[in-house]
Amino acid sequence: MSLVRAETRRLFRRRLTSVLLIGVVLVLAAFAAGTFASNQKATPAQVAAAKQEAMRQYQQAAADAGVQKLRCQAAAPGSAEAADFPPNCADIYTPRPSEFDYAWFLPETFDLRHEFPEMIALFALLMAAAAYLIGATFVGAEWHSGAMMNLLLWRPQRLVVLGTKLGVFLGWLAGATVLLGAAWAGTFRLIAEFRGDTGGMTSGVWQSFGLMGLRGLGLVLAAGAIGFALASLGRHTGMALGALIGLTAVQIGVYVLAGFSGLQFPEAYLVPLWGYVWLYQREVLEDWSCDGVTTGGGCMPETFTMTWQMAGVGSAVVLAVVVGAAMWAMRVRDVN
């Protein structure tokens, strides 16, 4: 238990931990404030005016379509004017009232049901970036400064020390993510109440938000663990930062080569897409090379559906390999 307390103190005594967490809070607060300022709740008068404007535009479009049909019917067959219209004048587009949504003419309003998933994704990505950096510097600085060697003189069980350090970091990271996430959700619930729309918020919608939030928490913890493990492998924070830069370069190269080689769905090899699919549950990729089925002379793209289960399994394998490698290196490499 004393090792846990000691690692907790080390985690929060690091200046970068505080700076990154405060920075994340400030960015989130600024985004929430901007959302509050740029949205407003529509008044009954604004709704009525929007409906009136939608009807006016529909009537104008319908009148224009009527004029076009009259010109079509009056055009002599074979004339230059007749060439501007379809053979059958009845085929000329006729607008319908349902195609003119009055919501288009309302002021910007935050729709909790449809827009909050994007806020969950934003929160998860910011926290994941901070977790990666905090995890990397937490253990990397210990190796670089020699504190890890001193700690192992006091507690020579290598795997226990590294595992406790990782466990303390992930435990506090999970707690901070849940608390900030709850505050984030409450903030946007209030924004929707006073500057937006809370319509359609059923228990099923809240459950969907909760599950997406849990997947976001998993993303944050995985990012933190991978940053920690990479820095431990390289015994320096720079190892994790270099791996991130290297991964970006490799991803660009893989995508370009996959495209040149004609490989289907090259975007499936991009790590950011895995994160997107993990959060949003699925993504349908399309191949428009037209090597597949065609109908009526047109291209019918081949599709491939990525699911959150696929992204989760792939990420879990990467996480297990990286963390396992860090533990193995801790066990067999000399500490000096």
Phi and psi in degrees as GROMACS dihedral restraints (atoms count N, CA, C in turn):
[ dihedral_restraints ]
;  ai    aj    ak    al  type     phi  dphi    fc
    3     4     5     6     1   -65.1    20    10
    4     5     6     7     1   -32.3    20    10
    6     7     8     9     1   -65.7    20    10
    7     8     9    10     1   -39.5    20    10
    9    10    11    12     1   -62.9    20    10
   10    11    12    13     1   -45.5    20    10
   12    13    14    15     1   -63.6    20    10
   13    14    15    16     1   -39.9    20    10
   15    16    17    18     1   -64.7    20    10
   16    17    18    19     1   -41.7    20    10
   18    19    20    21     1   -68.7    20    10
   19    20    21    22     1   -34.0    20    10
   21    22    23    24     1   -63.0    20    10
   22    23    24    25     1   -43.8    20    10
   24    25    26    27     1   -63.2    20    10
   25    26    27    28     1   -41.8    20    10
   27    28    29    30     1   -62.1    20    10
   28    29    30    31     1   -41.1    20    10
   30    31    32    33     1   -61.1    20    10
   31    32    33    34     1   -47.7    20    10
   33    34    35    36     1   -87.5    20    10
   34    35    36    37     1   -10.4    20    10
   36    37    38    39     1   -84.4    20    10
   37    38    39    40     1   -11.0    20    10
   39    40    41    42     1   -74.8    20    10
   40    41    42    43     1   127.9    20    10
   42    43    44    45     1   -64.7    20    10
   43    44    45    46     1   -36.4    20    10
   45    46    47    48     1   -63.4    20    10
   46    47    48    49     1   -32.9    20    10
   48    49    50    51     1   -59.2    20    10
   49    50    51    52     1   -49.9    20    10
   51    52    53    54     1   -65.3    20    10
   52    53    54    55     1   -42.7    20    10
   54    55    56    57     1   -62.3    20    10
   55    56    57    58     1   -44.6    20    10
   57    58    59    60     1   -67.7    20    10
   58    59    60    61     1   -42.6    20    10
   60    61    62    63     1   -65.1    20    10
   61    62    63    64     1   -43.1    20    10
   63    64    65    66     1   -64.0    20    10
   64    65    66    67     1   -39.7    20    10
   66    67    68    69     1   -61.6    20    10
   67    68    69    70     1   -42.6    20    10
   69    70    71    72     1   -62.3    20    10
   70    71    72    73     1   -44.3    20    10
   72    73    74    75     1   -61.3    20    10
   73    74    75    76     1   -42.4    20    10
   75    76    77    78     1   -65.8    20    10
   76    77    78    79     1   -41.4    20    10
   78    79    80    81     1   -63.6    20    10
   79    80    81    82     1   -44.7    20    10
   81    82    83    84     1   -63.3    20    10
   82    83    84    85     1   -41.7    20    10
   84    85    86    87     1   -63.7    20    10
   85    86    87    88     1   -41.2    20    10
   87    88    89    90     1   -64.3    20    10
   88    89    90    91     1   -40.5    20    10
   90    91    92    93     1   -66.7    20    10
   91    92    93    94     1   -42.2    20    10
   93    94    95    96     1   -64.5    20    10
   94    95    96    97     1   -40.9    20    10
   96    97    98    99     1   -64.8    20    10
   97    98    99   100     1   -40.4    20    10
   99   100   101   102     1   -63.6    20    10
  100   101   102   103     1   -40.3    20    10
  102   103   104   105     1   -63.4    20    10
  103   104   105   106     1   -42.6    20    10
  105   106   107   108     1   -62.1    20    10
  106   107   108   109     1   -43.3    20    10
  108   109   110   111     1   -72.5    20    10
  109   110   111   112     1   -30.0    20    10
  111   112   113   114     1   -92.6    20    10
  112   113   114   115     1    -0.3    20    10
  114   115   116   117     1  -120.5    20    10
  115   116   117   118     1   160.3    20    10
  117   118   119   120     1  -152.8    20    10
  118   119   120   121     1   152.2    20    10
  120   121   122   123     1   -80.3    20    10
  121   122   123   124     1   129.3    20    10
  123   124   125   126     1   -70.9    20    10
  124   125   126   127     1   131.9    20    10
  126   127   128   129     1   -83.5    20    10
  127   128   129   130     1   162.1    20    10
  129   130   131   132     1   -55.7    20    10
  130   131   132   133     1   -36.5    20    10
  132   133   134   135     1   -65.7    20    10
  133   134   135   136     1   -39.9    20    10
  135   136   137   138     1   -67.9    20    10
  136   137   138   139     1   -37.0    20    10
  138   139   140   141     1   -64.1    20    10
  139   140   141   142     1   -43.6    20    10
  141   142   143   144     1   -63.3    20    10
  142   143   144   145     1   -42.2    20    10
  144   145   146   147     1   -65.6    20    10
  145   146   147   148     1   -38.2    20    10
  147   148   149   150     1   -65.8    20    10
  148   149   150   151     1   -41.8    20    10
  150   151   152   153     1   -63.7    20    10
  151   152   153   154     1   -39.5    20    10
  153   154   155   156     1   -64.6    20    10
  154   155   156   157     1   -41.1    20    10
  156   157   158   159     1   -66.7    20    10
  157   158   159   160     1   -40.1    20    10
  159   160   161   162     1   -62.4    20    10
  160   161   162   163     1   -41.4    20    10
  162   163   164   165     1   -66.5    20    10
  163   164   165   166     1   -38.5    20    10
  165   166   167   168     1   -63.4    20    10
  166   167   168   169     1   -42.9    20    10
  168   169   170   171     1   -68.8    20    10
  169   170   171   172     1   -35.1    20    10
  171   172   173   174     1   -63.8    20    10
  172   173   174   175     1   -45.6    20    10
  174   175   176   177     1   -63.2    20    10
  175   176   177   178     1   -38.6    20    10
  177   178   179   180     1   -64.3    20    10
  178   179   180   181     1   -43.3    20    10
  180   181   182   183     1   -65.8    20    10
  181   182   183   184     1   -38.8    20    10
  183   184   185   186     1   -65.4    20    10
  184   185   186   187     1   -40.0    20    10
  186   187   188   189     1   -64.7    20    10
  187   188   189   190     1   -42.2    20    10
  189   190   191   192     1   -62.0    20    10
  190   191   192   193     1   -41.2    20    10
  192   193   194   195     1   -64.4    20    10
  193   194   195   196     1   -37.5    20    10
  195   196   197   198     1   -63.7    20    10
  196   197   198   199     1   -40.7    20    10
  198   199   200   201     1   -63.2    20    10
  199   200   201   202     1   -42.4    20    10
  201   202   203   204     1   -61.4    20    10
  202   203   204   205     1   -40.0    20    10
  204   205   206   207     1   -66.7    20    10
  205   206   207   208     1   -39.4    20    10
  207   208   209   210     1   -64.6    20    10
  208   209   210   211     1   -40.6    20    10
  210   211   212   213     1   -64.5    20    10
  211   212   213   214     1   -38.5    20    10
  213   214   215   216     1   -63.4    20    10
  214   215   216   217     1   -45.1    20    10
  216   217   218   219     1   -67.6    20    10
  217   218   219   220     1   -29.8    20    10
  219   220   221   222     1   -84.4    20    10
  220   221   222   223     1   -16.1    20    10
  222   223   224   225     1   -70.0    20    10
  223   224   225   226     1   135.2    20    10
  225   226   227   228     1   -72.8    20    10
  226   227   228   229     1   136.0    20    10
  228   229   230   231     1   -56.9    20    10
  229   230   231   232     1   135.1    20    10
  231   232   233   234     1    84.2    20    10
  232   233   234   235     1    -5.6    20    10
  234   235   236   237     1   -78.9    20    10
  235   236   237   238     1   167.3    20    10
  237   238   239   240     1   -64.1    20    10
  238   239   240   241     1   -35.6    20    10
  240   241   242   243     1   -68.7    20    10
  241   242   243   244     1   -36.1    20    10
  243   244   245   246     1   -64.5    20    10
  244   245   246   247     1   -26.9    20    10
  246   247   248   249     1   -67.4    20    10
  247   248   249   250     1   -17.7    20    10
  249   250   251   252     1   -81.0    20    10
  250   251   252   253     1    -5.9    20    10
  252   253   254   255     1  -123.8    20    10
  253   254   255   256     1   158.4    20    10
  255   256   257   258     1   -68.8    20    10
  256   257   258   259     1   159.7    20    10
  258   259   260   261     1   -57.0    20    10
  259   260   261   262     1   -37.5    20    10
  261   262   263   264     1  -105.5    20    10
  262   263   264   265     1   114.9    20    10
  264   265   266   267     1   -62.1    20    10
  265   266   267   268     1   -22.6    20    10
  267   268   269   270     1   -69.4    20    10
  268   269   270   271     1   -15.2    20    10
  270   271   272   273     1   -80.4    20    10
  271   272   273   274     1    -7.8    20    10
  273   274   275   276     1   -64.3    20    10
  274   275   276   277     1   135.4    20    10
  276   277   278   279     1   -56.9    20    10
  277   278   279   280     1   132.2    20    10
  279   280   281   282     1  -119.4    20    10
  280   281   282   283     1   117.2    20    10
  282   283   284   285     1   -67.0    20    10
  283   284   285   286     1   155.6    20    10
  285   286   287   288     1  -120.7    20    10
  286   287   288   289     1   148.8    20    10
  288   289   290   291     1   -57.7    20    10
  289   290   291   292     1   -32.9    20    10
  291   292   293   294     1   -66.4    20    10
  292   293   294   295     1   -17.0    20    10
  294   295   296   297     1   -82.2    20    10
  295   296   297   298     1    -3.7    20    10
  297   298   299   300     1  -117.9    20    10
  298   299   300   301     1    92.2    20    10
  300   301   302   303     1   -81.9    20    10
  301   302   303   304     1   126.3    20    10
  303   304   305   306     1   -66.3    20    10
  304   305   306   307     1   -19.1    20    10
  306   307   308   309     1   -62.7    20    10
  307   308   309   310     1   -23.1    20    10
  309   310   311   312     1   -62.0    20    10
  310   311   312   313     1   -25.8    20    10
  312   313   314   315     1  -105.0    20    10
  313   314   315   316     1     9.5    20    10
  315   316   317   318     1   -89.0    20    10
  316   317   318   319     1   156.9    20    10
  318   319   320   321     1   -65.6    20    10
  319   320   321   322     1   160.6    20    10
  321   322   323   324     1   -57.0    20    10
  322   323   324   325     1   122.0    20    10
  324   325   326   327     1  -131.4    20    10
  325   326   327   328     1   131.3    20    10
  327   328   329   330     1   -76.6    20    10
  328   329   330   331     1   116.5    20    10
  330   331   332   333     1   -96.4    20    10
  331   332   333   334     1   106.5    20    10
  333   334   335   336     1   -59.4    20    10
  334   335   336   337     1   -43.5    20    10
  336   337   338   339     1   -65.1    20    10
  337   338   339   340     1   -41.5    20    10
  339   340   341   342     1   -94.2    20    10
  340   341   342   343     1   -23.7    20    10
  342   343   344   345     1  -104.7    20    10
  343   344   345   346     1   -18.7    20    10
  345   346   347   348     1   -67.1    20    10
  346   347   348   349     1   -30.7    20    10
  348   349   350   351     1   -55.3    20    10
  349   350   351   352     1   -35.4    20    10
  351   352   353   354     1   -66.6    20    10
  352   353   354   355     1   -33.4    20    10
  354   355   356   357     1   -69.3    20    10
  355   356   357   358     1   -36.3    20    10
  357   358   359   360     1   -63.1    20    10
  358   359   360   361     1   -44.2    20    10
  360   361   362   363     1   -63.4    20    10
  361   362   363   364     1   -42.3    20    10
  363   364   365   366     1   -60.5    20    10
  364   365   366   367     1   -45.9    20    10
  366   367   368   369     1   -61.1    20    10
  367   368   369   370     1   -45.9    20    10
  369   370   371   372     1   -63.1    20    10
  370   371   372   373     1   -40.8    20    10
  372   373   374   375     1   -68.6    20    10
  373   374   375   376     1   -41.4    20    10
  375   376   377   378     1   -63.7    20    10
  376   377   378   379     1   -44.6    20    10
  378   379   380   381     1   -66.5    20    10
  379   380   381   382     1   -36.6    20    10
  381   382   383   384     1   -65.2    20    10
  382   383   384   385     1   -41.6    20    10
  384   385   386   387     1   -62.7    20    10
  385   386   387   388     1   -44.9    20    10
  387   388   389   390     1   -64.4    20    10
  388   389   390   391     1   -40.6    20    10
  390   391   392   393     1   -62.6    20    10
  391   392   393   394     1   -41.1    20    10
  393   394   395   396     1   -60.4    20    10
  394   395   396   397     1   -46.2    20    10
  396   397   398   399     1   -70.0    20    10
  397   398   399   400     1   -41.8    20    10
  399   400   401   402     1   -64.6    20    10
  400   401   402   403     1   -44.9    20    10
  402   403   404   405     1   -61.6    20    10
  403   404   405   406     1   -41.0    20    10
  405   406   407   408     1   -65.2    20    10
  406   407   408   409     1   -46.8    20    10
  408   409   410   411     1   -74.1    20    10
  409   410   411   412     1   -26.8    20    10
  411   412   413   414     1   -60.3    20    10
  412   413   414   415     1   -47.3    20    10
  414   415   416   417     1   -93.2    20    10
  415   416   417   418     1   -31.8    20    10
  417   418   419   420     1   -63.8    20    10
  418   419   420   421     1   -40.9    20    10
  420   421   422   423     1   -66.8    20    10
  421   422   423   424     1   -32.2    20    10
  423   424   425   426     1   -64.3    20    10
  424   425   426   427     1   -41.3    20    10
  426   427   428   429     1   -68.7    20    10
  427   428   429   430     1   -44.7    20    10
  429   430   431   432     1   -65.8    20    10
  430   431   432   433     1   -36.9    20    10
  432   433   434   435     1   -84.5    20    10
  433   434   435   436     1   -11.4    20    10
  435   436   437   438     1    89.9    20    10
  436   437   438   439     1    -0.7    20    10
  438   439   440   441     1   -64.6    20    10
  439   440   441   442     1   -30.1    20    10
  441   442   443   444     1   -65.4    20    10
  442   443   444   445     1   -41.3    20    10
  444   445   446   447     1   -63.5    20    10
  445   446   447   448     1   -42.1    20    10
  447   448   449   450     1   -63.2    20    10
  448   449   450   451     1   -39.2    20    10
  450   451   452   453     1   -64.6    20    10
  451   452   453   454     1   -38.7    20    10
  453   454   455   456     1   -71.0    20    10
  454   455   456   457     1   -20.8    20    10
  456   457   458   459     1   -69.6    20    10
  457   458   459   460     1   -32.8    20    10
  459   460   461   462     1   -81.5    20    10
  460   461   462   463     1   -42.1    20    10
  462   463   464   465     1  -127.8    20    10
  463   464   465   466     1    91.8    20    10
  465   466   467   468     1   -73.1    20    10
  466   467   468   469     1    -3.7    20    10
  468   469   470   471     1   -76.6    20    10
  469   470   471   472     1    99.7    20    10
  471   472   473   474     1   -60.7    20    10
  472   473   474   475     1   -51.9    20    10
  474   475   476   477     1   -66.3    20    10
  475   476   477   478     1   -34.6    20    10
  477   478   479   480     1   -63.9    20    10
  478   479   480   481     1   -43.5    20    10
  480   481   482   483     1   -63.4    20    10
  481   482   483   484     1   -51.4    20    10
  483   484   485   486     1   -67.0    20    10
  484   485   486   487     1   -40.0    20    10
  486   487   488   489     1   -65.0    20    10
  487   488   489   490     1   -39.6    20    10
  489   490   491   492     1   -65.7    20    10
  490   491   492   493     1   -41.5    20    10
  492   493   494   495     1   -60.8    20    10
  493   494   495   496     1   -45.3    20    10
  495   496   497   498     1   -65.9    20    10
  496   497   498   499     1   -43.1    20    10
  498   499   500   501     1   -63.7    20    10
  499   500   501   502     1   -42.3    20    10
  501   502   503   504     1   -62.0    20    10
  502   503   504   505     1   -45.2    20    10
  504   505   506   507     1   -60.7    20    10
  505   506   507   508     1   -48.1    20    10
  507   508   509   510     1   -68.1    20    10
  508   509   510   511     1   -34.9    20    10
  510   511   512   513     1   -63.6    20    10
  511   512   513   514     1   -49.7    20    10
  513   514   515   516     1   -67.2    20    10
  514   515   516   517     1   -34.2    20    10
  516   517   518   519     1   -64.4    20    10
  517   518   519   520     1   -42.3    20    10
  519   520   521   522     1   -63.2    20    10
  520   521   522   523     1   -43.8    20    10
  522   523   524   525     1   -62.4    20    10
  523   524   525   526     1   -44.9    20    10
  525   526   527   528     1   -64.8    20    10
  526   527   528   529     1   -38.8    20    10
  528   529   530   531     1   -65.9    20    10
  529   530   531   532     1   -42.8    20    10
  531   532   533   534     1   -64.7    20    10
  532   533   534   535     1   -44.7    20    10
  534   535   536   537     1   -64.3    20    10
  535   536   537   538     1   -47.2    20    10
  537   538   539   540     1   -65.8    20    10
  538   539   540   541     1   -36.4    20    10
  540   541   542   543     1   -64.7    20    10
  541   542   543   544     1   -39.9    20    10
  543   544   545   546     1   -64.1    20    10
  544   545   546   547     1   -41.7    20    10
  546   547   548   549     1   -64.8    20    10
  547   548   549   550     1   -39.0    20    10
  549   550   551   552     1   -62.8    20    10
  550   551   552   553     1   -45.9    20    10
  552   553   554   555     1   -65.0    20    10
  553   554   555   556     1   -42.6    20    10
  555   556   557   558     1   -63.1    20    10
  556   557   558   559     1   -38.0    20    10
  558   559   560   561     1   -62.3    20    10
  559   560   561   562     1   -45.0    20    10
  561   562   563   564     1   -76.5    20    10
  562   563   564   565     1   -23.2    20    10
  564   565   566   567     1   -65.3    20    10
  565   566   567   568     1   -39.7    20    10
  567   568   569   570     1   -70.5    20    10
  568   569   570   571     1   -39.1    20    10
  570   571   572   573     1   -60.5    20    10
  571   572   573   574     1   -43.3    20    10
  573   574   575   576     1   -66.2    20    10
  574   575   576   577     1   -33.7    20    10
  576   577   578   579     1   -68.2    20    10
  577   578   579   580     1   -41.9    20    10
  579   580   581   582     1  -101.1    20    10
  580   581   582   583     1   -22.6    20    10
  582   583   584   585     1  -131.6    20    10
  583   584   585   586     1    19.1    20    10
  585   586   587   588     1  -157.8    20    10
  586   587   588   589     1  -146.1    20    10
  588   589   590   591     1  -132.5    20    10
  589   590   591   592     1   129.3    20    10
  591   592   593   594     1  -110.0    20    10
  592   593   594   595     1    15.5    20    10
  594   595   596   597     1   -65.5    20    10
  595   596   597   598     1   147.3    20    10
  597   598   599   600     1    77.4    20    10
  598   599   600   601     1    11.8    20    10
  600   601   602   603     1   -84.7    20    10
  601   602   603   604     1    88.5    20    10
  603   604   605   606     1   -91.3    20    10
  604   605   606   607     1   173.3    20    10
  606   607   608   609     1   -63.3    20    10
  607   608   609   610     1   -32.6    20    10
  609   610   611   612     1   -65.6    20    10
  610   611   612   613     1   -36.7    20    10
  612   613   614   615     1   -66.7    20    10
  613   614   615   616     1   -43.6    20    10
  615   616   617   618     1   -63.4    20    10
  616   617   618   619     1   -37.5    20    10
  618   619   620   621     1   -64.2    20    10
  619   620   621   622     1   -40.7    20    10
  621   622   623   624     1   -62.5    20    10
  622   623   624   625     1   -41.4    20    10
  624   625   626   627     1   -62.0    20    10
  625   626   627   628     1   -42.0    20    10
  627   628   629   630     1   -63.1    20    10
  628   629   630   631     1   -41.9    20    10
  630   631   632   633     1   -67.0    20    10
  631   632   633   634     1   -38.2    20    10
  633   634   635   636     1   -65.5    20    10
  634   635   636   637     1   -37.5    20    10
  636   637   638   639     1   -63.6    20    10
  637   638   639   640     1   -38.6    20    10
  639   640   641   642     1   -65.0    20    10
  640   641   642   643     1   -40.1    20    10
  642   643   644   645     1   -65.4    20    10
  643   644   645   646     1   -37.1    20    10
  645   646   647   648     1   -62.2    20    10
  646   647   648   649     1   -40.5    20    10
  648   649   650   651     1   -61.3    20    10
  649   650   651   652     1   -41.7    20    10
  651   652   653   654     1   -61.4    20    10
  652   653   654   655     1   -39.1    20    10
  654   655   656   657     1   -63.5    20    10
  655   656   657   658     1   -42.0    20    10
  657   658   659   660     1   -63.3    20    10
  658   659   660   661     1   -47.0    20    10
  660   661   662   663     1   -64.8    20    10
  661   662   663   664     1   -39.7    20    10
  663   664   665   666     1   -64.8    20    10
  664   665   666   667     1   -42.4    20    10
  666   667   668   669     1   -62.5    20    10
  667   668   669   670     1   -42.9    20    10
  669   670   671   672     1   -64.0    20    10
  670   671   672   673     1   -42.7    20    10
  672   673   674   675     1   -66.3    20    10
  673   674   675   676     1   -39.4    20    10
  675   676   677   678     1   -68.5    20    10
  676   677   678   679     1   -42.8    20    10
  678   679   680   681     1   -60.3    20    10
  679   680   681   682     1   -43.2    20    10
  681   682   683   684     1   -60.3    20    10
  682   683   684   685     1   -48.8    20    10
  684   685   686   687     1   -66.2    20    10
  685   686   687   688     1   -41.1    20    10
  687   688   689   690     1   -64.1    20    10
  688   689   690   691     1   -43.2    20    10
  690   691   692   693     1   -65.0    20    10
  691   692   693   694     1   -35.0    20    10
  693   694   695   696     1   -68.4    20    10
  694   695   696   697     1   -38.8    20    10
  696   697   698   699     1   -61.5    20    10
  697   698   699   700     1   -45.1    20    10
  699   700   701   702     1   -85.9    20    10
  700   701   702   703     1    -6.6    20    10
  702   703   704   705     1    54.4    20    10
  703   704   705   706     1    34.9    20    10
  705   706   707   708     1  -165.9    20    10
  706   707   708   709     1   143.0    20    10
  708   709   710   711     1   -59.1    20    10
  709   710   711   712     1   -34.1    20    10
  711   712   713   714     1   -60.0    20    10
  712   713   714   715     1   -23.8    20    10
  714   715   716   717     1   -62.8    20    10
  715   716   717   718     1   -43.9    20    10
  717   718   719   720     1   -68.0    20    10
  718   719   720   721     1   -40.4    20    10
  720   721   722   723     1   -68.3    20    10
  721   722   723   724     1   -41.4    20    10
  723   724   725   726     1   -64.0    20    10
  724   725   726   727     1   -38.9    20    10
  726   727   728   729     1   -63.3    20    10
  727   728   729   730     1   -36.9    20    10
  729   730   731   732     1   -66.0    20    10
  730   731   732   733     1   -44.1    20    10
  732   733   734   735     1   -65.8    20    10
  733   734   735   736     1   -42.7    20    10
  735   736   737   738     1   -62.9    20    10
  736   737   738   739     1   -40.6    20    10
  738   739   740   741     1   -62.1    20    10
  739   740   741   742     1   -40.3    20    10
  741   742   743   744     1   -61.3    20    10
  742   743   744   745     1   -45.3    20    10
  744   745   746   747     1   -64.2    20    10
  745   746   747   748     1   -42.6    20    10
  747   748   749   750     1   -64.1    20    10
  748   749   750   751     1   -40.5    20    10
  750   751   752   753     1   -61.5    20    10
  751   752   753   754     1   -43.4    20    10
  753   754   755   756     1   -62.9    20    10
  754   755   756   757     1   -44.1    20    10
  756   757   758   759     1   -62.5    20    10
  757   758   759   760     1   -44.2    20    10
  759   760   761   762     1   -62.3    20    10
  760   761   762   763     1   -42.0    20    10
  762   763   764   765     1   -65.0    20    10
  763   764   765   766     1   -43.9    20    10
  765   766   767   768     1   -65.5    20    10
  766   767   768   769     1   -46.8    20    10
  768   769   770   771     1   -64.4    20    10
  769   770   771   772     1   -38.9    20    10
  771   772   773   774     1   -63.2    20    10
  772   773   774   775     1   -38.7    20    10
  774   775   776   777     1   -67.1    20    10
  775   776   777   778     1   -42.2    20    10
  777   778   779   780     1   -68.2    20    10
  778   779   780   781     1   -33.2    20    10
  780   781   782   783     1   -82.1    20    10
  781   782   783   784     1    -3.9    20    10
  783   784   785   786     1    79.4    20    10
  784   785   786   787     1    13.9    20    10
  786   787   788   789     1   -67.2    20    10
  787   788   789   790     1   133.5    20    10
  789   790   791   792     1   -70.2    20    10
  790   791   792   793     1   145.1    20    10
  792   793   794   795     1    53.3    20    10
  793   794   795   796     1    57.4    20    10
  795   796   797   798     1   -63.3    20    10
  796   797   798   799     1   -25.4    20    10
  798   799   800   801     1   -66.7    20    10
  799   800   801   802     1   -16.7    20    10
  801   802   803   804     1   -66.3    20    10
  802   803   804   805     1   -15.7    20    10
  804   805   806   807     1   -93.0    20    10
  805   806   807   808     1     4.2    20    10
  807   808   809   810     1   -92.3    20    10
  808   809   810   811     1   125.6    20    10
  810   811   812   813     1   -59.8    20    10
  811   812   813   814     1   -41.1    20    10
  813   814   815   816     1   -56.4    20    10
  814   815   816   817     1   -33.4    20    10
  816   817   818   819     1   -66.2    20    10
  817   818   819   820     1   -35.3    20    10
  819   820   821   822     1   -59.6    20    10
  820   821   822   823     1   -44.6    20    10
  822   823   824   825     1   -63.4    20    10
  823   824   825   826     1   -40.5    20    10
  825   826   827   828     1   -61.7    20    10
  826   827   828   829     1   -47.5    20    10
  828   829   830   831     1   -64.3    20    10
  829   830   831   832     1   -39.1    20    10
  831   832   833   834     1   -59.4    20    10
  832   833   834   835     1   -40.4    20    10
  834   835   836   837     1   -78.7    20    10
  835   836   837   838     1   -44.1    20    10
  837   838   839   840     1   -96.9    20    10
  838   839   840   841     1     3.9    20    10
  840   841   842   843     1    82.0    20    10
  841   842   843   844     1   -37.1    20    10
  843   844   845   846     1  -159.1    20    10
  844   845   846   847     1   157.4    20    10
  846   847   848   849     1  -151.8    20    10
  847   848   849   850     1   131.8    20    10
  849   850   851   852     1   -97.5    20    10
  850   851   852   853     1   117.8    20    10
  852   853   854   855     1   -92.9    20    10
  853   854   855   856     1   144.7    20    10
  855   856   857   858     1  -125.0    20    10
  856   857   858   859     1   140.3    20    10
  858   859   860   861     1  -112.8    20    10
  859   860   861   862     1   110.8    20    10
  861   862   863   864     1   -97.4    20    10
  862   863   864   865     1    23.8    20    10
  864   865   866   867     1   -72.0    20    10
  865   866   867   868     1   -12.3    20    10
  867   868   869   870     1    64.2    20    10
  868   869   870   871     1    26.5    20    10
  870   871   872   873     1   -81.7    20    10
  871   872   873   874     1    -8.6    20    10
  873   874   875   876     1   -95.3    20    10
  874   875   876   877     1  -141.7    20    10
  876   877   878   879     1   -77.4    20    10
  877   878   879   880     1   138.2    20    10
  879   880   881   882     1  -124.8    20    10
  880   881   882   883     1   144.5    20    10
  882   883   884   885     1  -134.0    20    10
  883   884   885   886     1   134.7    20    10
  885   886   887   888     1    59.7    20    10
  886   887   888   889     1    28.8    20    10
  888   889   890   891     1    81.5    20    10
  889   890   891   892     1    -1.7    20    10
  891   892   893   894     1  -103.5    20    10
  892   893   894   895     1   163.5    20    10
  894   895   896   897     1   -90.2    20    10
  895   896   897   898     1   127.8    20    10
  897   898   899   900     1  -106.7    20    10
  898   899   900   901     1   106.2    20    10
  900   901   902   903     1   -67.4    20    10
  901   902   903   904     1   146.2    20    10
  903   904   905   906     1   -78.6    20    10
  904   905   906   907     1   145.7    20    10
  906   907   908   909     1  -124.2    20    10
  907   908   909   910     1   155.2    20    10
  909   910   911   912     1  -141.1    20    10
  910   911   912   913     1   123.9    20    10
  912   913   914   915     1   -99.7    20    10
  913   914   915   916     1   118.0    20    10
  915   916   917   918     1   -91.3    20    10
  916   917   918   919     1   134.6    20    10
  918   919   920   921     1  -115.5    20    10
  919   920   921   922     1   163.8    20    10
  921   922   923   924     1   -65.8    20    10
  922   923   924   925     1   -28.0    20    10
  924   925   926   927     1   -65.5    20    10
  925   926   927   928     1   -41.4    20    10
  927   928   929   930     1   -63.3    20    10
  928   929   930   931     1   -46.3    20    10
  930   931   932   933     1   -63.6    20    10
  931   932   933   934     1   -38.0    20    10
  933   934   935   936     1   -66.3    20    10
  934   935   936   937     1   -43.6    20    10
  936   937   938   939     1   -65.3    20    10
  937   938   939   940     1   -44.6    20    10
  939   940   941   942     1   -61.8    20    10
  940   941   942   943     1   -42.9    20    10
  942   943   944   945     1   -67.1    20    10
  943   944   945   946     1   -37.7    20    10
  945   946   947   948     1   -64.5    20    10
  946   947   948   949     1   -37.3    20    10
  948   949   950   951     1   -65.0    20    10
  949   950   951   952     1   -45.9    20    10
  951   952   953   954     1   -60.9    20    10
  952   953   954   955     1   -44.5    20    10
  954   955   956   957     1   -61.1    20    10
  955   956   957   958     1   -45.5    20    10
  957   958   959   960     1   -63.6    20    10
  958   959   960   961     1   -40.1    20    10
  960   961   962   963     1   -66.1    20    10
  961   962   963   964     1   -46.3    20    10
  963   964   965   966     1   -68.3    20    10
  964   965   966   967     1   -47.9    20    10
  966   967   968   969     1   -66.9    20    10
  967   968   969   970     1   -39.7    20    10
  969   970   971   972     1   -62.3    20    10
  970   971   972   973     1   -39.4    20    10
  972   973   974   975     1   -64.7    20    10
  973   974   975   976     1   -38.4    20    10
  975   976   977   978     1   -65.2    20    10
  976   977   978   979     1   -41.1    20    10
  978   979   980   981     1   -67.3    20    10
  979   980   981   982     1   -41.0    20    10
  981   982   983   984     1   -63.4    20    10
  982   983   984   985     1   -44.4    20    10
  984   985   986   987     1   -63.3    20    10
  985   986   987   988     1   -37.5    20    10
  987   988   989   990     1   -63.4    20    10
  988   989   990   991     1   -33.2    20    10
  990   991   992   993     1   -79.3    20    10
  991   992   993   994     1   -36.4    20    10
  993   994   995   996     1  -106.0    20    10
  994   995   996   997     1   -22.6    20    10
  996   997   998   999     1   -82.1    20    10
  997   998   999  1000     1   151.5    20    10
  999  1000  1001  1002     1   -68.0    20    10
 1000  1001  1002  1003     1   144.8    20    10
 1002  1003  1004  1005     1  -107.6    20    10
 1003  1004  1005  1006     1   111.4    20    10
